[in-house]
Amino acid sequence: MEAWWNWVWGPTPLFWRWPERYQAEVRDGQPHFLIGDFKVFKRPQKAPTTEEDKKRVVAKVNSVRQKRYISLGLVESLIHFFYVPKGLDDIRMVYNGAGCGLNTGIWAAHFGLPTIRNVFRSLLPGYAQADIDIAECFLNFMLHDMLKEMSGVDVTLLEEEEGRKVKERWVRNWMGLRDSPFRSIQWMIRLKFEVYGDRTDASNPFQYARVELNLPGSKGYRPDLPWVMKMRLDGHLASEVYVYVDDRRTTGHNVEAAWAACRRFASVCSKLGIQDASRKRNFPSTTQGDWSGSTCHTDGGMVTATVSQPRDGIRHGVTLGNCILWW
């Protein structure tokens, strides 16, 4: 059953199933924007402080080695890893692209992420929301050859045979590399547009017939409706999916529509070789949990949103037509 809920050997992008214009970069990784020279860093990896921590580090690093995210190959320079507590009995691995000087020679573009305000565009009272998670989000995508030799990992401490020095290298977008977030989320947005499919197909969960504007100051403006609306053939707002790093939120005019949007997104991910964490999926609801730092409900005849952790400890609110926004 473990193989049913988990991708035991990890995902690999099925590049031939992507649109032709993306296939080369899906297979080989996007080229990096380099802005300087790299210094060679070959300082050996420090050992964990305790035997218990060493067991946890070995388990974590060997997991990505087993999935061939870290594999054999030419290594010119190393990056170090360290670990931080995760709960009481676990650790989180951190790979340091700054300490070795690698990140200083890479440029990464700024990019935006959706907030709960964006989700309002496709919600009305009674609409449902559901959540999808992409497992090992960055590691789904390939690291370009330009940086593989500079992304070496000293795994000597993980080898059972003493005296044997082993250096391997990352071949995926590893967490800690400056441009990994931009490169990986760019692929997720491209995938999202593949998920949309043919908007004129009535069987498509993301179908819509027209776009209607409801702008302030325009004739017939209604403050209880979104400013820009994708309208289905049946008159409901179209289903939508919002991408926040590895968390996706789908919307629909009822539970069935939101669930169909979930299924469509997950099936396209699997088709293209992207790891859908189906065990983490939430069933559609009008009282869905947190997403993007906020909670949004559509029950009780209105749309309400609450920020999960107010910074000043005080809850603030504003009413916009049928929407109440708290922060």
PEQUIVEN-V354441 format. One line per field, one symbol per residue. phi: phi as a letter, one per 40 degrees, with the letter a starting at -180 (. if undefined). A space follows every 10 residues. Layout:
# PEQUIVEN-V354441
phi: ???
This chain:
# PEQUIVEN-V354441
phi: .dcccbcdcg cbdcdcccdd cbdccccbgc ccccbacbcc bbcccccdcb cccccccdcc cccccccgcb acicbcabbc babbcbgcba bbcbbccccc gccccbbbcc acbcbccccd cbbbdgcbba bbbccfdccc bcccddbccc bcbcbdcccc ccgccbbbac bbccchcdcc dccccdcccc cdcccdgccc ccccdbcaca bbbbcdgccg dbccbccbbc bcccgcccca bbbbfcbbbb bacacccccc cdccccccdc ccgbcccccc cbcdacbccc afgabbbbcg gabbbbccbd ccgbcbaabb gcbbbba
